[in-house]
Amino acid sequence: MTITSNLKRAAGFALVLGLVLSSGAVIGAKGVEAASCSFSRDLYIGVSWGEDVRCLQGTLSSMGYYVPQTGTYGNETAIAVARWQATKGISLANGVFGPVSRSAMGGYSGTPTYPGTSWQDNDSDEAYRAILDAVAAYVDALDEFRDAEDDNDRTGDAEDLLEDALDEIRDALQSFIRHDFDDAIDAAEEAEDLADEAMDEIDGDRDDDNDNDREDAEDAIDEAWDAIDEAEDEIENADDRGDDVDEAEELLDDAWDAINDAEEAYDDRDYDDAVDYARDAEDLAKDAIDAIDEDRNDYDDDDAADALDDANDAINDAWDEVDDARRDGDDVDRAEDLLDDAENRYDDAIEAFDDEDWDDAVEFAHDAEDLAHDAVDAIDEDDNDGDRQDAIDEINDAYDIIRDAQDEIEDADDDGADVDEAEDLLQDAVDAYNDAVEAFEDHDYDDAIDLAEEAQDLADDAVDAIGY
């Protein structure tokens, strides 16, 4: 996992850990107001420290969210912030003390500066989302369990299942921290299944018919989404061909409204209505596809022949590019796969042409041409992989050097040394690091490397500036 992913995800998991450790409980206390603190910047795990962090820690502790007052924004602080955000109704309760949180606590100013997560790897992303899904399912089941207990309803084996789900979530978190993403996904999925079973136990004791209704609703909603996705693709292709898609788009909008109604009914556990709305959505999506066929502009044989010629030229040109790249030692595996797909689609176009189905011939030929262009683009992407990895390495190095510099400055400050200039330089290093991350996310790897190296130099200068 990259450094940027660690910075942001640590904040995201602060919320998850807060929910898991508290099992939904919220500690509340009025405590002191934040008027005595001045918050003029965003605070988050990794590179935030100072008196404003220490003041925030004291304020949170006085409210009942105890956290050691170290002046450094670490995991415990992020967890406390996430729990406080949840009680304040802040939608993005992720443990990052940003503009919305500053406004809620007092002392708002500035704009966000923390890095994003768009360049995380797929395995960690899948594990991260699986854990969040598991926690969401656990919290929903826990809320339902507590409601059932308040109503003196039977809950079957729900309590035992919830305890097992919580254990699996903890295992998933431990595996994620160890970067064992496969085990994290397995444990998270098991936790989600256990939470669903707990929900079924509660629902089953309340209404024996509810299990089947729930499954019917899930199936109907899935089928409706499949129909909507298919309709969207058909409408997009028809629009690219120049067909009239106004009526189809209106019907698709109606399908969207119906599927939203279905999901709202499902969330309210009104499964009969959810099934009805989902089936309406599916029918409307199919009607949208039918409307395309009714209004479709027919192509003639000349149009089909021209489209086939264009596709053939694009495929031949792409193969020339691939051959040149292979001779240069570039990785062209993905480009070749795309060209294989292009040739298969071109064969479909030829077959449609032979059957005198001019519309399909044109559509398939356009698909083949697009795939050929994608293959050429894939060569360019592969050429850039080296620069990308260099940028990742430099950004990771910058992060490590900044953290080391931070530790040295804190030790020097404890020893009574003058660290004012060092802290200013370290803040410049953090700014350069954030700029490097932003450049990376914009795929400007050269700038990302330069900025990361600048951040490293500034962090080294910060250590040199400590006045003993």
Residue pairs with C-beta under 8 A, 6 or more apart in sequence:
1 9
1 120
1 121
1 124
1 179
2 119
2 120
2 121
2 392
2 395
2 396
3 395
3 396
3 399
4 115
4 116
4 117
4 119
4 120
4 395
4 437
4 440
5 117
5 119
5 120
5 121
5 124
6 46
7 44
7 45
7 46
7 47
7 114
7 115
8 114
8 115
8 116
8 117
9 117
9 120
9 124
9 128
10 45
10 46
10 75
10 78
10 95
11 44
11 45
11 78
11 82
11 94
11 95
11 96
12 94
12 95
12 128
12 132
13 131
13 173
13 176
14 45
14 75
14 78
14 79
14 81
14 82
14 94
14 95
15 79
15 82
15 85
15 86
15 93
15 94
15 95
16 131
16 132
16 135
16 169
16 173
17 75
17 79
17 173
18 79
18 80
18 82
18 83
18 86
18 95
19 86
19 135
19 139
20 135
20 138
20 166
20 169
20 170
20 173
21 79
22 83
23 142
23 166
24 139
24 142
24 143
24 146
26 83
26 86
26 87
27 64
27 65
27 83
28 63
28 64
28 87
29 62
29 63
29 64
30 63
31 59
31 62
31 63
31 64
32 59
32 62
32 63
33 106
34 55
34 56
34 59
34 105
34 106
34 107
35 106
36 55
37 52
37 55
37 56
37 59
37 105
37 106
37 107
38 52
38 55
38 107
39 52
39 56
39 97
39 102
39 105
39 106
39 107
39 108
39 109
40 52
40 107
40 109
40 110
41 48
41 52
41 110
41 113
42 48
42 96
42 97
42 98
42 99
42 110
42 112
42 113
42 114
43 52
43 53
43 56
43 73
43 77
43 81
43 96
43 97
44 73
44 78
44 95
44 96
44 97
44 98
44 114
45 73
45 74
45 75
45 77
45 78
45 95
46 73
46 399
46 403
47 402
47 403
47 406
47 430
47 433
48 72
48 73
49 71
49 72
49 73
49 406
49 410
50 71
51 71
53 70
53 71
53 72
53 73
53 77
54 69
54 70
54 71
56 77
56 81
56 97
56 105
57 67
57 68
57 69
57 70
57 71
57 77
57 80
58 69
59 105
60 66
60 67
60 77
60 80
60 81
60 84
61 67
61 69
61 80
63 84
65 80
65 81
65 83
65 84
66 80
67 76
67 77
67 79
67 80
68 76
72 410
73 97
78 95
78 96
79 95
81 95
81 96
81 97
81 101
82 93
82 94
82 95
85 92
85 93
85 94
85 95
85 101
85 104
86 93
88 101
88 104
90 100
90 101
90 104
92 98
92 100
96 114
98 112
98 114
99 108
99 110
99 111
99 112
102 108
102 109
102 110
113 431
113 434
114 434
115 434
115 437
115 438
115 441
116 437
116 438
116 441
118 441
119 392
119 440
119 441
120 128
123 181
123 182
124 176
124 179
124 181
126 181
126 185
127 172
127 175
127 176
127 181
127 182
127 184
127 185
127 188
128 176
130 172
130 184
130 185
130 188
130 189
130 192
131 169
131 172
131 173
131 176
131 184
131 188
133 188
133 192
134 165
134 168
134 169
134 172
134 188
134 189
134 191
134 192
134 195
135 169
137 165
137 191
137 192
137 195
137 196
137 199
138 162
138 165
138 166
138 169
138 191
138 192
138 195
140 195
140 199
141 158
141 161
141 162
141 165
141 195
141 196
141 198
141 199
141 202
142 162
144 199
144 202
144 203
145 155
145 158
145 159
145 162
145 198
145 202
148 154
148 155
148 158
148 202
148 205
148 206
149 155
153 202
153 205
153 206
154 205
155 201
155 202
155 205
156 201
156 202
156 204
156 205
157 198
157 201
158 198
158 199
158 201
158 202
159 198
161 194
161 195
161 197
161 198
161 201
162 194
162 195
162 198
164 194
165 191
165 192
165 194
165 195
165 198
166 191
168 187
168 188
168 190
168 191
168 194
169 187
169 188
169 191
171 183
171 187
172 183
172 184
172 185
172 187
172 188
172 191
173 184
175 181
175 183
175 184
175 187
176 184
200 211
200 214
203 210
203 211
203 214
203 269
204 210
204 211
210 269
210 271
213 271
213 272
213 275
214 269
214 271
216 271
216 275
217 262
217 265
217 266
217 271
217 274
217 275
217 278
218 266
220 262
220 274
220 275
220 278
220 279
220 282
221 259
221 262
221 263
221 266
221 274
221 278
223 278
223 282
224 255
224 258
224 259
224 262
224 278
224 279
224 281
224 282
224 285
225 259
227 255
227 281
227 282
227 285
227 286
228 252
228 255
228 256
228 259
228 281
228 282
228 285
230 285
230 289
231 248
231 252
231 255
231 285
231 286
231 288
231 289
232 252
234 248
234 288
234 289
234 292
235 245
235 248
235 249
235 252
235 288
235 292
237 363
238 245
238 248
238 292
238 296
239 245
240 366
241 297
241 359
241 362
241 363
241 366
242 297
243 292
243 295
243 296
243 297
244 295
244 297
245 291
245 292
245 295
247 291
247 295
248 288
248 289
248 291
248 292
248 295
249 288
251 284
251 285
251 287
251 288
251 291
252 284
252 285
252 288
254 284
255 280
255 281
255 282
255 284
255 285
255 288
256 281
258 277
258 278
258 280
258 281
258 284
259 277
259 278
259 281
261 273
261 277
262 273
262 274
262 275
262 276
262 277
262 278
262 280
262 281
263 274
265 271
265 273
265 274
265 277
266 274
296 359
298 358
298 359
299 358
299 359
299 361
299 362
300 358
301 353
301 356
301 358
303 358
303 362
304 349
304 352
304 353
304 358
304 361
304 362
304 365
305 353
307 349
307 361
307 362
307 365
307 366
307 369
308 346
308 349
308 350
308 353
308 361
308 365
310 365
310 369
311 342
311 346
311 349
311 365
311 366
311 368
311 369
311 372
312 346
314 342
314 368
314 369
314 372
314 373
315 339
315 342
315 343
315 346
315 368
315 369
315 372
317 372
317 376
318 335
318 339
318 342
318 372
318 373
318 375
318 376
319 339
321 335
321 375
321 376
321 379
322 332
322 335
322 336
322 339
322 375
322 379
325 332
325 335
325 379
325 382
325 383
326 332
330 379
330 382
330 383
331 382
331 385
332 378
332 379
332 382
334 378
334 381
334 382
335 375
335 376
335 378
335 379
335 382
336 375
338 371
338 372
338 374
338 375
338 378
339 371
339 372
339 375
341 371
342 368
342 369
342 371
342 372
342 375
343 368
345 364
345 365
345 367
345 368
345 371
346 364
346 365
346 368
348 360
348 364
349 360
349 361
349 362
349 363
349 364
349 365
349 367
349 368
350 361
352 358
352 360
352 361
352 364
353 361
384 443
384 445
387 445
387 446
387 449
388 440
388 443
388 445
390 445
390 449
391 436
391 439
391 440
391 445
391 448
391 449
391 452
392 440
394 436
394 448
394 449
394 452
394 453
394 456
395 433
395 436
395 437
395 440
395 448
395 452
397 452
397 456
398 429
398 432
398 433
398 436
398 452
398 453
398 455
398 456
398 459
399 433
401 429
401 455
401 456
401 459
401 460
402 426
402 429
402 430
402 433
402 455
402 459
404 459
404 463
405 422
405 426
405 429
405 459
405 460
405 462
405 463
406 426
408 463
408 466
409 419
409 422
409 423
409 426
409 462
409 463
409 466
412 419
412 422
412 466
412 468
413 419
415 468
417 466
417 467
417 468
418 466
418 467
419 466
419 467
421 465
421 467
422 462
422 463
422 465
422 466
422 467
423 462
425 458
425 459
425 461
425 462
425 465
426 458
426 459
426 462
428 458
429 455
429 456
429 458
429 459
429 462
430 455
432 451
432 452
432 454
432 455
432 458
433 451
433 452
433 455
435 451
436 447
436 448
436 449
436 450
436 451
436 452
436 454
436 455
437 448
439 445
439 447
439 448
439 451
440 448
